[in-house]
Structures are given as structure tokens and as C-alpha cells.
Amino acid sequence: MNTDITASTKPEYPVIDRNPPFTTVVGNFSTLDYFRFATITGVSVTVGYLSGIKPGIRGPSMVTGGLIGLMGGFMYAYQNSAGRLMGFFPNDSEVARYKK
């Protein structure tokens, strides 16, 4: 199975890994990625709680909102981390860390 990623545009920043594996991308999460991940999750829990109209529905609504936020926050952090490794986002700290 070919997992090579081809983009319609060329990377603007130095490429560290053209096709980074999952463990490398998650290991490359920055503090800002974790902060965004936690913020998206926290906001989703709050919105889930507030969207529960009846008192008996607030708990399940909050859990559902939290799970959706957890997945969305992880995907957003993953996208940013992978984009930095592939050279699509500014990656000065990654270039300094992964000098070839």
C-alpha cells in the first residue's frame, strides 16, 4: 500500500520528514498544540453541557460534546504537527531539533 502524500503546492519551509509516521507526529506535539487540544476539548465539554435542554440530558450531552472535542482537538494538533514536519507550516524549532 502506497502511503506517499503528494501535495498540489510545494512546501514553503524546510522539509524534515515528507511522510511522517503517527508516532513521530504525536511525539512532535508542541506546548501550543497541547494547549489548543485542551482548549478545544474544554470548550466542547462546556457547549455540550449548556446544550442539554433538560437536566437529565446534560450529563450525556456533556460527555458527547467532550468526546467530539477530544477527537477534534487531537486532529487539529496532529494536523499542525504533521504540517510542520512536512514543511507546510513554520518549523524553526523542528529544524533546530532534527538537524540532518
Salt bridges, closest charged atoms under 4 A:
ASP4 OD2 - ARG18 NH2 3.40
ASP33 OD2 - ARG84 NH2 2.69
GLU94 OE2 - ARG84 NE 2.66
GLU94 OE2 - ARG97 NH2 3.93
